[in-house]
Amino acid sequence: MADLSGNKEEKAGEKHGAEPLIPGLPDEVAELCLLYLPYPHQALARSVSSSWNRAITDPAFLVSKRSLSLSLPYMFVLAFHKSTARIQWQALDPRSSRWFVLPPMPCPKTVCPPAFACASLPRQGRLLVLGGMRSDTETSMDSTFIYRSSTNQWSTGPPMLTPRSFFATGNVRGKIVAVGGSGSGTGDAITAVECYSPESGRWGPAAKMRTGLARYDSAVVGNRMYVTEGWTWPFMFSPRAGVYDADRDTWQEMSNGMREGWTGLSVVLDGRLFVISEHGDCPMKVYAPDLDTWEYVGGDRFPREAMQRPFAVNGVEGRVYVVSSGLNVAIGSVYEEADDGGFCVKWQVLVAPKAFQDFAPSNCQVLYA
């Protein structure tokens, strides 16, 4: 385990006359006890004493938790009340089916929840909420709000270069890329692209899109971010799309097969692109890059009877998480069949508490906490 206080001689000097972490236990053992506290109780435990606060906020604490593989995936849902549009961030422990309410996000009260774009740095336990729109003035925002699971607190980051709403974001090689969206004027489509570096804490420009899109879905596979407006009613026009290569900082056309078959919300598992179709029984498909086509995923049918639109989708470690109206969650375990190499899925539904029935999801992200 990493030494949470750095140099041992300094540690001994600092602890001379200081209160122990847990009376009667060596601090090394007490540190282990704190490491095994699950999310979100570690952040709450900081208020117990100054020594606990120092130990838990020490950067080495998170390093130790990672090295011991104690960080587990939690699902974070941006939900809003259907009548009042009031925002409420929730975190779900999929192992115990327990929900936790996050502290309020430091944004204006009069906002349009679906206008925000969300991205995450999963292994760092950081969630970013970007841009958005004020509902009272219908103007786009340049906000950057950052949530850290280690402290269970929000902070305000540097403003974006371009105020935008209803846009796409993605984590490409540890940097957050923001693409397109709407500006302050009605029908003001943005082609500007910008990139946020967590290391420097700054936004910088990236290559512009070739054209703005009417709506946005996106997925990141390797060093590429795929952006499409998808099929929209009445399905008269083929959707526009583009592919951003982060290594070359260039845009290129999306292949016809990928673009034409992208008929739902996307999720990436182990480098493979899937979509949950937004029509009919919501079938699940996987993209086959060698054939430039989409193939249906076998196994269980999507539990449509328990899941009502709108949906928010994310995935990690071979599992797809779909959040529906009322915050019911369908968890799909995706596996590859040994016979033909095709993919199958097995679904289970976590029914949300009745107190959530008036909430709808706008976005969901997976963080390790």
C-alpha positions in Angstrom: 0.0 0.0 0.0 1.2 3.5 -0.8 2.4 5.6 2.1 -0.4 8.1 2.6 1.9 10.6 4.3 4.9 10.5 2.0 8.4 10.3 3.5 8.4 8.1 6.6 10.7 10.5 8.6 8.4 13.4 7.8 5.4 11.2 8.6 6.9 10.4 12.1 7.5 14.1 12.7 4.0 15.1 11.6 2.4 12.5 13.8 4.4 13.4 16.9 1.7 14.6 19.3 -1.0 14.3 16.7 -4.3 12.4 17.2 -4.3 8.9 15.9 -6.6 8.0 13.0 -8.4 5.4 15.1 -7.4 5.2 18.8 -5.7 1.9 19.7 -4.8 1.0 16.1 -1.5 1.7 14.2 -2.2 4.4 11.6 -1.2 1.9 8.8 -4.1 -0.4 9.8 -6.4 2.6 10.3 -5.6 3.8 6.8 -6.6 0.4 5.5 -9.9 0.7 7.3 -10.6 4.0 5.6 -9.6 2.7 2.2 -12.3 0.0 2.5 -15.1 2.5 3.3 -17.4 2.4 0.2 -18.6 5.4 -1.8 -20.0 7.9 -0.8 -19.1 7.3 2.9 -15.4 8.1 2.4 -16.2 11.7 1.5 -18.7 11.9 4.5 -16.0 10.5 6.8 -13.8 13.5 6.2 -16.0 15.4 8.7 -15.2 13.0 11.6 -11.8 14.6 12.4 -9.0 16.6 11.0 -6.7 13.5 10.8 -9.4 11.6 8.8 -9.8 14.6 6.5 -6.0 14.8 5.9 -5.8 11.1 5.2 -8.7 10.9 2.8 -7.8 14.0 0.9 -4.2 13.0 0.5 -3.5 12.3 -3.2 -1.8 9.0 -2.2 -5.1 7.8 -0.7 -6.6 7.6 -4.2 -3.5 5.9 -5.5 -3.7 3.3 -2.8 -7.3 2.7 -3.6 -6.5 2.1 -7.2 -3.6 -0.2 -6.5 -5.7 -2.3 -4.2 -8.5 -2.4 -6.9 -11.0 -1.0 -4.4 -12.6 1.5 -6.8 -15.8 0.1 -8.2 -18.1 1.4 -11.0 -21.1 3.5 -10.0 -23.6 5.0 -12.4 -24.2 8.8 -12.2 -27.5 10.0 -13.6 -28.4 13.6 -14.6 -32.1 13.5 -13.9 -34.7 16.3 -14.0 -38.3 16.6 -12.7 -40.7 16.3 -15.6 -42.9 19.2 -14.4 -40.5 21.7 -12.9 -37.3 20.8 -14.8 -35.5 20.8 -11.5 -32.1 19.0 -11.8 -31.1 16.3 -9.4 -27.9 14.2 -9.8 -28.2 10.6 -8.6 -25.6 7.9 -8.1 -26.5 4.2 -8.3 -24.6 1.3 -6.8 -25.6 -1.5 -9.2 -24.4 -4.2 -6.8 -26.8 -3.2 -3.9 -29.3 -1.2 -6.1 -28.9 1.7 -3.6 -29.3 5.3 -4.8 -27.4 8.3 -3.5 -28.3 11.9 -4.1 -25.4 14.2 -5.0 -24.9 17.7 -3.7 -26.6 20.4 -6.0 -24.7 21.3 -9.1 -23.6 25.0 -8.9 -25.5 26.1 -12.0 -28.3 28.7 -12.5 -31.8 27.5 -11.4 -33.3 28.4 -14.8 -31.6 25.9 -17.1 -32.7 23.4 -19.7 -31.4 20.0 -18.5 -31.1 18.3 -21.9 -28.9 21.2 -23.2 -26.0 20.1 -21.0 -23.4 17.7 -22.3 -21.6 15.4 -20.0 -18.3 13.5 -20.1 -16.2 11.7 -17.5 -12.7 10.6 -16.6 -13.9 7.2 -15.1 -10.7 6.0 -13.4 -10.0 9.4 -11.9 -13.6 9.6 -10.5 -14.3 12.9 -12.3 -17.5 14.0 -14.0 -17.7 17.1 -16.2 -21.0 18.9 -17.1 -20.5 21.3 -19.9 -22.2 24.2 -21.7 -26.0 24.3 -21.4 -28.8 26.8 -21.9 -30.6 29.2 -19.6 -34.3 28.6 -20.0 -35.2 32.2 -19.0 -33.2 33.9 -21.7 -32.7 30.9 -24.1 -29.0 31.7 -24.3 -26.2 29.1 -24.5 -23.7 28.9 -21.6 -19.9 28.3 -21.5 -19.9 26.6 -18.1 -17.6 23.8 -16.9 -18.8 22.0 -13.7 -16.6 19.3 -12.3 -17.7 16.6 -9.8 -15.1 14.5 -7.9 -16.3 11.3 -6.3 -13.3 11.3 -3.9 -14.7 14.5 -2.2 -18.4 14.2 -3.2 -18.2 17.9 -4.2 -18.6 20.1 -7.2 -16.3 22.8 -8.4 -16.4 25.3 -11.3 -13.8 24.8 -14.0 -12.5 27.2 -16.7 -15.2 28.5 -19.1 -15.4 26.9 -22.6 -14.1 28.9 -25.5 -17.6 28.9 -27.2 -20.9 29.0 -25.4 -22.9 26.1 -26.7 -25.9 23.8 -25.9 -27.2 20.5 -27.3 -23.8 19.2 -28.4 -21.6 16.1 -28.2 -18.7 15.4 -25.9 -16.3 12.5 -25.5 -13.3 11.4 -23.6 -10.5 10.8 -26.3 -7.3 9.5 -24.8 -7.9 11.3 -21.5 -9.0 14.7 -23.0 -12.5 15.9 -23.3 -13.6 16.9 -26.8 -16.7 19.2 -27.3 -18.3 19.2 -30.7 -20.8 21.3 -32.4 -24.1 22.3 -30.9 -26.2 25.5 -30.9 -25.1 29.0 -30.2 -27.1 31.9 -28.8 -29.3 32.5 -31.8 -32.1 30.3 -33.0 -30.7 27.9 -35.7 -27.2 29.0 -35.0 -25.3 25.8 -35.6 -21.8 25.7 -34.3 -19.0 23.9 -36.2 -16.3 24.9 -33.7 -14.6 22.1 -31.7 -12.6 22.5 -28.5 -10.6 20.2 -26.3 -10.2 20.3 -22.5 -6.9 19.0 -20.9 -7.4 17.8 -17.3 -3.6 18.1 -16.7 -3.4 21.8 -17.6 -7.0 22.6 -16.7 -7.5 24.6 -20.0 -9.6 24.6 -23.1 -8.0 24.8 -26.5 -9.3 24.9 -30.1 -9.4 21.8 -32.3 -10.2 21.3 -36.0 -13.7 22.5 -37.0 -16.4 20.2 -38.2 -17.2 20.4 -41.9 -20.9 21.1 -41.2 -23.2 21.6 -38.2 -25.7 18.9 -37.3 -29.4 19.0 -36.3 -28.9 16.8 -33.2 -26.0 14.8 -31.7 -25.0 11.4 -30.7 -21.4 10.4 -30.4 -19.1 7.5 -29.4 -15.3 7.2 -28.9 -13.5 4.2 -30.1 -9.7 4.3 -29.7 -8.4 7.7 -30.9 -11.5 8.5 -32.9 -14.7 10.3 -32.0 -17.7 9.4 -34.2 -20.5 12.0 -34.3 -23.9 11.7 -36.0 -27.3 13.3 -35.9 -28.9 9.9 -36.4 -32.2 9.2 -38.0 -35.0 11.7 -37.2 -38.6 11.7 -37.9 -40.0 11.7 -40.7 -36.8 9.9 -41.9 -36.8 11.8 -45.2 -33.1 12.7 -45.2 -30.0 10.6 -44.7 -28.3 11.7 -41.4 -25.1 13.7 -41.6 -22.1 12.6 -39.6 -18.3 12.9 -39.2 -15.3 11.3 -37.6 -12.7 13.2 -35.6 -9.2 11.8 -35.5 -7.6 13.1 -32.4 -4.0 12.1 -33.3 -4.2 14.1 -36.6 -6.7 16.7 -35.5 -8.7 16.2 -38.7 -12.2 15.4 -39.7 -13.3 12.8 -42.2 -16.5 11.4 -43.6 -18.2 8.5 -41.7 -18.6 5.3 -43.7 -22.1 4.8 -45.3 -22.8 1.6 -43.5 -22.0 3.0 -40.1 -24.0 6.2 -40.8 -27.1 4.6 -42.2 -27.4 1.9 -39.5 -26.8 4.2 -36.5 -30.5 4.2 -35.4 -30.3 4.7 -31.6 -28.2 5.7 -28.6 -24.6 4.5 -28.7 -22.4 2.7 -26.1 -18.9 1.4 -26.5 -17.8 -1.9 -24.7 -14.3 -3.2 -25.0 -13.7 -1.2 -28.2 -16.9 -2.4 -29.9 -19.7 0.1 -30.9 -23.3 -0.9 -30.0 -26.6 1.0 -30.3 -29.9 0.6 -28.5 -32.4 1.4 -31.3 -35.0 4.0 -30.5 -37.8 2.4 -32.4 -40.1 -0.7 -32.1 -38.9 -3.1 -29.4 -35.5 -1.2 -29.1 -33.3 -4.0 -30.6 -29.6 -3.8 -29.8 -27.0 -3.8 -32.7 -23.3 -4.0 -32.9 -21.2 -2.4 -35.7 -18.9 -4.8 -37.7 -16.1 -2.5 -39.1 -14.7 -5.1 -41.5 -18.1 -5.4 -43.3 -19.2 -1.8 -42.6 -22.6 -3.1 -41.4 -24.6 -3.5 -38.2 -25.5 -6.9 -36.8 -28.3 -7.6 -34.4 -27.4 -8.8 -30.9 -29.0 -12.1 -29.8 -30.2 -13.2 -26.5 -32.9 -11.5 -24.4 -35.2 -8.9 -25.8 -34.9 -5.4 -24.4 -37.3 -5.1 -21.4 -39.5 -2.6 -23.1 -42.5 -3.1 -20.8 -40.5 -1.7 -17.8 -38.5 0.9 -19.7 -40.2 4.1 -21.0 -38.5 6.8 -23.1 -36.5 9.0 -22.8 -33.4 6.8 -22.4 -29.8 7.6 -21.2 -27.1 5.0 -21.9 -23.6 4.1 -20.8 -21.5 1.0 -20.3 -18.4 -0.5 -18.7 -16.9 -3.9 -18.1 -19.1 -5.8 -20.5 -22.4 -4.3 -19.1 -24.8 -1.8 -20.7 -26.7 0.5 -18.4 -30.0 2.0 -19.8 -31.8 4.5 -17.6 -35.5 5.2 -18.5 -38.2 7.6 -17.4 -38.8 7.1 -13.7 -35.1 6.1 -13.4 -35.7 2.4 -13.9 -32.4 0.8 -15.0 -31.9 -2.0 -17.4 -28.5 -3.7 -17.1 -27.5 -5.8 -20.1 -24.6 -8.3 -19.7 -23.1 -8.6 -23.2 -21.2 -11.8 -24.1 -19.8 -13.4 -27.2 -21.0 -16.8 -28.2 -18.4 -19.5 -28.7 -20.1 -21.1 -31.7 -20.4 -18.3 -34.3 -18.6 -15.4 -32.5 -21.8 -13.3 -32.4 -22.9 -11.2 -29.5 -25.7 -11.9 -27.1 -27.2 -9.9 -24.2 -28.9 -10.9 -21.0 -31.1 -8.2 -19.4 -32.1 -7.5 -15.8 -34.1 -4.5 -14.5 -33.6 -2.5 -11.3 -36.9 -0.9 -10.4 -36.3 2.6 -9.1 -38.0 3.9 -5.9 -41.5 5.4 -6.3 -40.1 8.8 -5.3 -38.3 8.9 -8.7 -41.4 8.3 -10.9 -41.6 12.0 -11.9 -38.0 12.2 -13.0 -36.5 11.6 -16.4 -32.9 11.0 -17.3 -30.9 13.4 -19.5 -27.5 11.7 -19.3 -25.7 9.0 -17.4 -22.0 8.4 -16.8 -19.9 5.7 -15.1 -17.3 6.6 -12.6 -15.1 4.5 -10.4 -15.5 5.5 -6.8 
